[in-house]
Amino acid sequence: MNFSTNQVLQFYCVGEAPTLKKFGPSGKETHAFLEVANAAGETVRTDLIQLGHILDVKYVTAANDTKALKGVGIELNSNVNSGDPVVGQEYIIRVMVRGTIGEECTYTKQASYVAKTGDTAGSVLAGLAGNLLINVTEDYPIYELYDSTVASGNKLTATVSNGAIVLKKNGVTVTEVTKLVVAEPKPAWKLGTFPETTLNFVVTNAPIVVSSTEVPDWATYSSVSAGTLPNTHRVADMEYFAEGEKGADDVHGFSIITDGNVSLAVDASDATGYNVLTVQYYHTGARDAVQKSERTLVVVAKAAVDLSTLASAFAALL
């Protein structure tokens, strides 16, 4: 039966939607299978799937399998001192990131700015922005800063010149920021060794004193779109480890993958993502081999290749 006894996950990346075929006498078929091209361009057959043994079929399109990058907009509260800075008060905001070292660790970056006579809401935000940027100059980039929206022309950068922080937007020096946006950058990723992980961060502030009253809500926060991540890297990692199930891994002291003997079909640079069809089924043998061995068949294709017809064909066998 060509059943992959030791491989729980069977992964196939296809360039076009395959057709579900059945095996057995006409009208009395007993098994289903697919014929697909592997990464080397050779036509191969999936394992034979016993009819009646399919447990679940799930189809997710690339458009519905993205991860949103977080963005938080910061403005001065118009209900506190009419939205104007309070001279002499120290404005403090904190970006707290959880999970960079471990789930129980919180990594905090803080910025402060003391309001001066003549300051506006925009100049206070600009001062906080410059401080936040200098604080991550030597660190892993846990955030990026923008003015109003997350767009390349609105990205903020900062340098120190003669002891003073110089804030720039798109290369031009600025002294005011309309809305300070703290955005999650695209995460680092390396095939099979460094997973693509989004950051869990929150932005908070310390209180200021207005007319002898401590006011904690001098800042207002809003959600800002910072873009999305396609599932491409996650799918590429899945293929990498599916090859590892066949023995192509570093854990056992040898690597077919790193030796260049295995071609990976997923294009890790594809920005549109992959459609993913997952079929959960089980295999039972005859006589004394009656074990119920669950297996998973995964078929992926670029976003432009529709796998919905194939998914419906498998679902009809449930």
Secondary structure, DSSP 4 states (H G I P E B T S, - for coil): ----TT-SEEEEE-SS----EEESSTT---EEE-EEE-TTS-EEEPPPEETT-EEEEEEE-GGGS-EEPPEEEEEE-TTSGGG---TTPEEEEEEEEESSS-TT-EEEEEEEEE--TT--HHHHHHHHHHHHHHTTTTS----EEEESS--GGGBEEEEEETTEEEEEETTEE-S--SSEEEEPPPPP-BTTTB-----EEEEEE--EEETTEEES-SEEEEE----EE-SHHHHHHHHHHHHHHTT--TTTT--TTTTT-S---S-TT-SS-EEEEEEEEEE--STT----EEEEEEEEEETTS--HHHHHHHHTT-
